[in-house]
Amino acid sequence: MLGRMDARYGRWDGTQDPLGERVDVGDVLEQLSSDLLHGTGGRSALRRLIQQGVAGRPGLEDLRRRVQRLRQDLLDDLDLDEPMRWVSEELDRVVELERAELAGRSDAASSFAMAELELLPADAAGRLRALEAYLRDLAGAVDAITEEDVASLTRMLADLNEMLAARARGDDVDFDGFMAKHSRLFPERPATLDELLEVLARRAMAMQRLLQAMTPSQRAQLADLSRQVLDDLDLQFQLSQLQGNLAGVLPDLDLSGEPTEGGEGPLSSLVDAMERVGELEALEEALGGEYAGATLEDIDDDALRRNLGVDAVRDLRGLRQIEQELERAGVLQRAGGELVLTPRGARLLGERALTALLERVRRQPSTRTAGADPEPTGQSRPWRFGDVEPLAVTRTVSNAVMRRAAGGGTGPMRLLPDDLEVVEQEVRPRTATALLLDLSFSMPMQGHYVPAKRMALALHALIEGKHRQDSLYLVGFSDYARQLQPADLAAAGFERVYGTNMQHAFLLARRLLANDPRPVKQVIMVTDGEPTAHLVGSEAVFNWPPVPETLEATLREAMRLARSGIALNIFLLEDAPGLVAFAERLAALTGGTVFQMSAEEVGRTVVSGYMD
């Protein structure tokens, strides 16, 4: 029975790839390889790769720098002095309007308000703070409004609408009767309807100035206060009627409580710019990911699109796909909160390393050895009289075609002896190899860790892919030796222990190879230091500088290998006198071979030597 498959659909916004994201898992893994082999850990290695970018795609660090430059350019373009001068002028106008409103009053509250105006700070910032206090006071006043106050205001608006309608019809208006009923709402004491309309105009202008001097958050706060007052259907109806009646009398009068068209002023532009700066700062922080629990999902796609465009969002989505693609391909998997290399990932990493090494290896002619099965090398060579190898048909026909084309010939194509090529084969006995890798603390400290591990993976890929009749045992050693799997070479961390226990490594290699049926057996050891530890019973004993007991125990175990018919190849990555002297003595006692080279050369040397 088929399970249900959930799918979600959305409008194409220009960032999605209709053919799906294309991530070359091999390229990504190869870019991760140095960090993985150094023991960084899959999650940290992936995070670093995503920061730096992968496969030609910009990384988070590139996007973060672009956001940072955009934010700095925006700050550089801001002229903070001009908006603050505008704020100061607008606040002066608000204060003067308020002072004019209070000048004709004689009550104690008005006198106190006038005194507050005289004590306002001279600077714009101080006045803005005072404006915030004013809003708080206004909020308190709104809380104190009762249902009777709303009803009184509604009646006043109804009477005013009736009076304006009568005037529009040419009828007499009872202005004195209106003021007798509603004078407490007009402390300015207008004497005529025209003066009343002038009072309303001044109040509307004061409100406009106040709104223009406010920030968007302050306007929102005042709008909330207005909604609390106007949450009455009768009151809303009368206000609507008043706006209609005043439209012809005072066309410039605005009772909507909103800033006029184009009246935002420099402060609003400044606020908008600062809001964008804030958005860019948040985006920069998310792209940096330098806080606990940071993930790629924290990055706001919409903010990224607004500031950097559609291509940046597409790059981000591509980066989000990388981890998912690595897991889907089976090269990394989650284990205990970490991303670890799988056997398949180790094989792919080894194949990549092998390919890189083979590009630098000069192939030697194939050899013939009696008593072993021939094995194709994947190449062809010109036919020689007496060859019994299979004919390389494609190369043979290609040679004939190219020869005829070069000679300008026509007619039937004929094969000549010089056209013939045969499948190159090499005949070699089956081989068992124990690869001993020094994993002591000096290897990563000297920069040998990653090249040595990369060589091990390449050799494993070579044997698994081309010489499957052979066998390879990986042995890592520091204070102790133990058998490894290829994926173990990418384990997080490295061993902060003291000791290079070659004796234990030789012992383990001898046991592994003794049980292998292959006729040819060899040990390849890669190290950067002389032996400083050996086993006493089941415990490792460390000494620096090396003591005679350690050197003798190591040499005895190496000689056991030689007596078992196991060839010994020692690759030295350093040229310290003590190490060289020990290696020469080891070679003399066992008939082994010692090579001195850099870590970068060891991969090519081991792989080419194995193939030859």
C-alpha positions in Angstrom: 0.0 0.0 0.0 1.4 3.4 -1.0 1.9 5.9 1.8 0.6 9.4 1.5 2.9 11.9 0.1 2.4 15.5 1.4 3.3 18.3 -1.0 3.1 22.1 -0.7 2.8 24.5 -3.6 3.5 28.2 -3.8 3.9 31.0 -6.3 7.2 31.1 -8.0 9.2 34.2 -6.7 12.2 34.0 -9.0 14.4 32.2 -6.5 13.3 28.6 -7.0 14.9 26.3 -9.5 12.1 24.4 -11.4 14.5 21.6 -12.1 15.6 21.3 -8.5 18.8 22.3 -6.7 21.9 20.7 -8.2 24.6 19.9 -5.6 27.6 17.9 -6.6 28.1 15.8 -3.5 31.6 14.8 -4.5 32.8 18.4 -4.9 31.2 19.3 -1.6 32.7 16.4 0.2 36.1 17.1 -1.3 35.9 20.7 0.0 35.0 19.3 3.4 37.8 16.7 3.4 40.6 18.8 4.9 38.5 19.8 7.9 37.1 16.3 8.3 40.5 14.6 8.1 41.9 17.1 10.6 39.3 16.1 13.1 37.2 19.3 13.0 34.0 17.3 13.0 31.3 17.1 10.4 29.0 19.8 11.8 31.8 22.4 12.3 33.4 21.5 8.9 30.0 22.0 7.2 29.4 25.3 9.0 32.8 26.6 7.9 32.2 25.5 4.3 28.8 27.2 4.2 30.4 30.4 5.6 33.1 30.3 2.9 31.0 29.2 0.0 30.9 26.0 -2.1 31.2 25.0 -5.7 31.3 28.6 -7.0 28.3 29.6 -4.8 28.8 32.6 -2.5 28.9 31.7 1.2 27.3 33.3 4.2 30.4 35.4 4.8 30.2 36.9 1.4 26.5 37.7 1.9 27.3 39.1 5.4 30.0 41.4 4.0 27.6 42.7 1.3 25.0 43.5 4.0 27.6 45.1 6.2 28.7 47.4 3.3 25.1 48.2 2.5 24.5 49.2 6.1 27.6 51.3 6.3 26.8 53.1 3.1 23.3 53.8 4.4 24.8 55.3 7.6 27.3 57.3 5.7 24.5 58.9 3.6 22.4 59.8 6.6 22.5 63.5 7.6 21.5 63.5 11.2 21.8 67.2 11.7 19.2 68.3 9.1 16.4 66.0 10.5 17.2 67.2 14.1 17.0 70.8 13.0 13.6 70.1 11.4 12.4 68.3 14.6 13.4 71.4 16.6 11.6 73.7 14.3 8.4 71.6 14.2 8.5 71.2 18.0 8.8 75.0 18.3 5.6 75.4 16.2 3.8 72.8 18.3 4.8 74.7 21.5 3.8 78.0 20.1 0.4 76.7 19.1 -0.1 75.2 22.5 1.0 78.5 24.2 -1.5 80.4 22.0 -4.3 77.9 23.1 -3.5 78.4 26.8 -3.0 82.2 26.6 -6.7 83.0 26.9 -7.3 80.7 29.8 -7.2 81.7 33.5 -7.9 78.4 35.2 -5.2 76.7 37.4 -4.7 73.7 35.0 -4.0 76.1 32.1 -1.5 78.1 34.2 0.3 74.9 35.2 0.4 73.8 31.6 1.8 77.2 30.6 4.5 76.8 33.2 5.4 73.4 31.8 5.8 74.8 28.4 8.2 77.5 29.7 10.3 74.7 31.3 10.6 72.6 28.2 14.2 71.7 27.3 15.8 73.7 24.5 17.3 70.8 22.6 15.2 68.7 20.2 16.0 65.4 22.0 14.8 66.7 25.3 11.6 68.0 23.7 11.0 64.6 22.1 11.2 63.1 25.5 8.8 65.7 26.8 6.5 64.8 23.9 6.6 61.1 25.1 5.6 62.3 28.5 2.8 64.3 26.9 1.6 61.1 25.3 1.7 59.3 28.6 -0.4 62.1 30.1 -2.8 61.9 27.2 -3.1 58.2 27.7 -4.0 58.8 31.4 -6.6 61.4 30.3 -8.2 58.9 27.9 -8.4 56.3 30.7 -10.4 58.9 32.7 -13.0 59.6 29.9 -16.4 58.4 31.0 -19.4 57.3 29.0 -21.0 60.7 29.9 -18.1 62.5 28.3 -18.5 60.6 25.1 -22.2 61.3 25.1 -21.6 65.0 25.6 -19.1 65.1 22.8 -21.6 63.3 20.5 -24.4 65.8 21.3 -22.0 68.7 20.6 -21.1 67.3 17.2 -24.7 66.7 16.4 -25.6 70.3 17.2 -22.6 71.6 15.3 -23.6 69.5 12.2 -27.2 70.9 12.4 -25.9 74.4 12.7 -23.6 74.0 9.7 -26.3 72.4 7.6 -28.7 75.3 8.5 -26.1 77.8 7.4 -25.6 76.0 4.2 -29.3 76.2 3.5 -29.3 79.9 4.2 -31.3 79.6 7.5 -30.5 81.5 10.7 -28.2 79.7 13.2 -28.5 79.8 17.0 -24.8 80.2 17.8 -25.4 81.6 21.3 -27.6 78.7 22.1 -24.9 76.3 20.9 -22.3 77.9 23.1 -24.6 78.0 26.1 -24.9 74.2 25.9 -21.2 73.3 25.0 -19.0 76.2 26.1 -17.0 74.0 28.4 -15.6 72.2 25.3 -14.4 75.5 23.9 -12.2 77.4 26.4 -11.2 79.8 23.6 -14.8 81.4 23.9 -15.4 82.0 20.2 -18.0 84.7 19.7 -19.3 83.7 16.2 -19.6 80.5 14.1 -16.6 81.7 12.0 -14.5 82.1 15.1 -15.5 78.6 16.1 -14.5 77.3 12.7 -11.1 79.1 13.2 -10.7 77.3 16.5 -11.3 73.9 14.8 -8.8 74.8 12.1 -6.1 75.7 14.6 -6.7 72.5 16.5 -6.5 70.5 13.3 -3.2 72.2 12.4 -1.8 71.6 15.8 -2.7 67.9 15.4 -1.0 67.8 12.0 2.2 69.4 13.5 2.1 66.9 16.4 1.7 63.9 14.1 4.5 65.1 11.8 6.9 65.5 14.7 6.1 62.0 16.0 7.9 58.7 15.1 5.7 55.9 13.6 5.5 54.2 17.0 4.3 57.4 18.6 1.7 57.8 15.9 0.5 54.2 16.4 0.2 54.9 20.2 -1.9 58.0 19.5 -4.0 56.0 17.0 -4.7 53.5 19.7 -5.8 56.3 22.0 -8.1 57.7 19.3 -9.7 54.3 18.8 -10.5 54.0 22.5 -12.3 57.4 22.3 -14.1 56.8 19.0 -15.3 53.3 19.8 -18.9 54.6 19.7 -21.1 54.3 16.6 -23.0 57.6 17.2 -19.8 59.5 17.8 -18.3 58.0 14.6 -21.4 59.0 12.6 -21.3 62.6 13.8 -17.6 62.9 13.1 -18.3 61.6 9.6 -21.1 64.1 9.2 -18.8 66.9 10.4 -16.1 66.1 7.9 -18.7 66.3 5.1 -20.2 69.6 6.3 -16.7 71.2 6.7 -15.4 70.0 3.3 -16.9 73.0 1.5 -16.4 75.6 4.3 -12.8 74.7 5.2 -11.3 72.6 2.4 -7.8 72.5 3.9 -9.1 71.3 7.3 -8.2 67.6 8.1 -10.0 65.9 11.0 -8.8 62.4 10.1 -6.0 62.4 12.6 -3.4 61.4 9.9 -0.4 63.3 8.5 -1.2 65.1 5.3 0.1 63.9 1.9 3.8 64.6 1.6 3.9 65.8 5.2 6.1 63.2 6.6 9.1 65.5 6.8 12.8 64.7 7.3 12.2 62.9 10.6 10.0 60.3 9.0 12.7 59.7 6.3 15.3 59.4 9.1 13.1 56.9 11.0 12.6 54.9 7.8 16.3 54.8 7.2 17.0 53.8 10.8 14.4 51.0 10.5 16.3 49.7 7.5 19.6 50.0 9.3 18.0 47.9 12.1 16.9 45.3 9.6 20.3 45.1 8.1 21.9 44.7 11.5 19.6 41.8 12.3 20.3 40.3 8.9 24.1 40.7 9.4 23.9 38.9 12.8 21.9 36.0 11.4 24.3 35.6 8.5 27.3 35.7 11.0 25.7 32.9 13.0 28.0 33.6 16.0 25.3 33.0 18.7 24.2 29.8 20.4 21.8 27.7 18.4 22.3 29.6 15.2 20.8 27.9 12.1 20.3 28.9 8.4 16.6 29.0 9.1 17.2 32.2 11.2 18.0 34.2 8.1 15.0 36.1 6.9 14.5 35.4 3.2 12.3 38.5 2.7 14.8 40.8 4.3 17.6 39.3 2.2 15.5 39.8 -1.0 14.7 43.4 -0.1 18.3 44.3 0.5 20.4 42.0 -1.8 18.0 40.8 -4.4 16.6 37.5 -5.7 20.1 36.0 -6.5 21.1 36.2 -2.8 18.0 34.3 -1.8 18.7 31.7 -4.4 22.3 31.4 -3.0 21.0 31.0 0.5 18.6 28.3 -0.5 21.3 26.5 -2.3 23.4 26.5 0.9 20.5 25.2 2.9 20.4 22.2 0.5 23.9 21.1 1.0 23.5 19.3 4.4 20.3 17.7 3.1 22.0 16.5 -0.1 25.0 15.1 1.8 22.7 13.1 4.0 20.5 12.0 1.2 23.6 10.8 -0.7 24.6 8.7 2.3 28.0 10.3 2.7 27.3 12.0 6.1 24.9 10.9 8.8 23.8 12.2 12.2 25.2 10.5 15.2 24.9 12.0 18.7 24.3 15.5 17.5 27.3 15.3 15.2 27.6 14.7 11.4 30.0 11.8 10.8 31.5 10.4 7.6 29.8 7.1 6.5 31.7 4.2 4.8 30.3 5.4 1.5 31.5 8.9 2.2 35.0 7.6 3.0 35.0 5.6 -0.2 34.0 8.6 -2.2 36.6 10.7 -0.5 39.2 8.1 -1.2 38.3 7.9 -4.9 38.6 11.7 -5.2 42.0 11.6 -3.5 43.1 8.7 -5.7 42.0 10.5 -8.8 44.0 13.6 -7.8 47.1 11.4 -7.1 46.8 9.5 -10.4 46.9 12.7 -12.3 50.4 13.2 -11.0 51.6 9.5 -11.3 53.5 8.5 -14.4 52.4 5.1 -15.5 55.1 2.5 -15.9 54.9 -0.2 -18.6 53.0 -3.4 -17.7 55.0 -6.4 -16.6 54.4 -10.1 -17.0 54.9 -12.6 -14.2 54.2 -16.2 -14.5 51.8 -17.9 -12.1 49.3 -15.1 -11.6 46.1 -14.0 -13.3 46.4 -11.1 -15.7 44.5 -8.0 -14.7 43.4 -5.1 -17.1 44.8 -1.7 -16.2 42.1 0.2 -18.0 44.6 1.4 -20.7 45.7 0.1 -24.1 49.1 -0.2 -25.9 50.3 -0.9 -29.4 50.2 -4.5 -30.5 53.5 -6.4 -30.7 54.2 -9.7 -32.4 53.4 -12.5 -30.0 50.9 -10.6 -27.8 48.0 -12.7 -26.6 46.1 -9.9 -24.8 42.5 -9.0 -26.0 42.3 -6.6 -28.9 41.3 -3.0 -27.8 38.6 -2.7 -30.6 37.7 1.0 -30.0 41.3 2.2 -30.1 42.2 0.0 -33.1 39.3 1.2 -35.2 40.0 4.8 -34.1 43.6 4.5 -35.2 42.5 3.2 -38.6 40.0 6.0 -39.1 42.5 8.7 -38.1 45.2 7.3 -40.4 42.9 7.2 -43.4 41.6 10.7 -42.7 45.1 12.0 -42.4 46.0 10.4 -45.7 42.9 11.7 -47.5 42.0 8.1 -48.5 38.6 6.9 -49.8 37.0 3.6 -50.2 36.8 0.7 -47.8 38.7 1.1 -44.5 41.4 -1.5 -44.0 43.2 -2.4 -40.8 47.0 -2.4 -40.8 49.3 -3.9 -38.2 50.2 -0.4 -36.9 46.6 0.3 -36.2 46.3 -2.6 -33.7 46.2 -2.0 -30.0 45.6 -4.5 -27.2 44.2 -4.2 -23.7 47.1 -3.5 -21.3 47.2 -6.0 -18.5 49.4 -6.4 -15.5 50.1 -9.7 -13.8 50.8 -9.5 -10.2 50.3 -11.7 -7.2 47.6 -11.0 -4.6 48.9 -8.8 -1.9 47.9 -8.1 1.8 49.0 -4.7 3.1 48.9 -3.3 6.6 49.1 0.5 6.5 50.3 1.9 9.9 49.5 5.6 10.4 51.1 7.6 13.2 48.2 9.4 14.9 50.3 10.9 17.8 49.9 14.6 18.7 52.9 15.6 16.6 51.3 14.7 13.3 48.6 17.4 13.4 51.0 19.9 15.0 53.5 19.4 12.2 50.8 19.5 9.4 51.2 15.8 8.5 47.8 14.6 9.7 45.6 15.4 6.6 48.0 14.4 3.8 48.7 11.0 5.6 45.0 10.3 6.0 44.2 11.4 2.5 46.9 8.9 1.3 45.3 6.1 3.3 41.9 6.8 1.8 43.3 6.9 -1.7 45.1 3.6 -1.2 41.9 2.0 0.2 40.0 3.3 -2.9 42.6 1.9 -5.2 42.5 -1.5 -3.7 38.7 -1.6 -3.4 38.1 -0.3 -6.9 40.9 -1.9 -8.9 42.6 -4.6 -7.0 39.8 -6.3 -5.2 41.8 -9.5 -4.9 44.1 -7.6 -2.5 43.4 -6.7 1.1 44.2 -3.6 3.2 44.3 -3.2 6.9 44.4 0.2 8.4 46.1 0.6 11.8 46.4 3.8 13.7 48.9 4.2 16.6 49.9 6.7 19.2 50.3 5.4 22.8 48.4 2.3 21.7 47.6 0.8 18.3 44.2 -0.3 17.0 42.6 -1.3 13.7 40.6 1.4 11.9 37.9 1.6 9.3 38.2 4.2 6.6 35.4 6.4 8.0 37.3 6.5 11.3 39.9 8.7 9.7 37.4 11.6 9.7 36.4 11.2 13.4 36.1 14.5 15.3 39.1 15.6 17.3 42.6 14.2 17.5 44.5 12.3 20.2 46.2 14.6 22.7 48.3 11.9 24.1 52.0 11.3 24.3 53.7 8.3 22.8 54.6 6.8 19.4 54.2 3.1 20.0 55.6 1.5 16.9 56.1 -1.8 18.7 52.4 -2.2 19.3 51.6 -1.2 15.7 54.1 -3.9 14.4 52.6 -6.5 16.7 49.0 -5.8 15.6 50.1 -5.8 11.9 51.8 -9.1 12.3 48.6 -10.7 13.8 46.4 -9.3 11.1 48.6 -10.4 8.2 49.3 -13.8 9.7 45.6 -14.7 9.2 45.5 -13.4 5.6 45.8 -16.1 2.9 47.4 -13.8 0.3 50.9 -14.8 -0.6 52.5 -11.4 -0.7 52.4 -9.4 2.5 53.8 -5.9 3.4 53.7 -3.3 6.0 53.7 0.4 5.1 54.3 2.7 8.1 54.0 6.5 7.9 55.4 8.4 10.9 57.1 11.7 11.9 58.8 10.6 15.1 61.0 7.9 16.6 59.5 5.3 19.0 58.8 6.8 22.5 56.5 4.1 23.9 56.3 0.3 24.1 54.1 -2.3 25.9 55.0 -3.7 29.3 52.5 -6.4 29.8 49.3 -4.7 28.6 50.3 -1.2 29.6 52.0 1.4 27.4 55.1 3.0 28.9 56.2 6.4 27.6 59.6 8.0 27.7 61.2 11.0 26.1 63.8 11.0 24.9 63.5 7.4 23.8 65.1 4.9 26.2 67.0 1.7 25.0 64.1 -0.5 26.2 61.7 1.1 23.9 64.0 1.0 20.9 64.9 -2.7 21.5 61.3 -3.7 22.0 60.3 -2.0 18.7 63.2 -3.6 16.8 62.4 -7.1 18.1 58.8 -6.8 16.9 60.0 -5.5 13.5 62.4 -8.5 13.1 59.5 -10.8 13.9 57.7 -9.3 10.9 60.7 -9.8 8.7 61.1 -13.5 9.8 57.4 -13.9 8.8 58.2 -12.9 5.3 56.5 -9.5 5.6 58.2 -6.7 3.7 58.6 -3.4 5.7 58.4 0.0 4.1 59.0 3.0 6.4 58.0 6.6 5.3 59.6 9.3 7.4 57.9 12.7 7.2 60.6 14.4 9.3 64.4 14.3 9.2 65.3 14.5 12.9 68.7 12.8 13.5 67.3 10.4 16.1 64.5 9.3 13.8 66.8 8.8 10.7 69.3 6.9 12.8 66.6 4.6 14.1 65.0 4.0 10.7 68.4 3.1 9.2 69.0 0.6 11.9 65.5 -0.8 11.4 66.1 -1.2 7.7 69.5 -2.9 8.2 68.0 -5.5 10.7 64.9 -6.3 8.7 65.9 -5.7 5.0 63.2 -3.1 4.8 63.1 0.2 2.9 63.2 3.7 4.3 61.9 6.7 2.4 62.3 10.3 3.5 59.8 12.9 2.0 57.3 15.6 2.8 53.8 14.8 3.7 52.6 16.2 0.4 54.7 13.6 -1.5 53.8 10.5 0.5 50.4 9.9 -1.2 51.8 10.0 -4.7 54.8 7.8 -3.7 52.7 5.1 -1.9 50.0 4.9 -4.7 52.5 4.9 -7.6 54.7 2.3 -5.8 51.7 0.1 -5.1 50.6 0.3 -8.8 54.1 -0.5 -10.1 
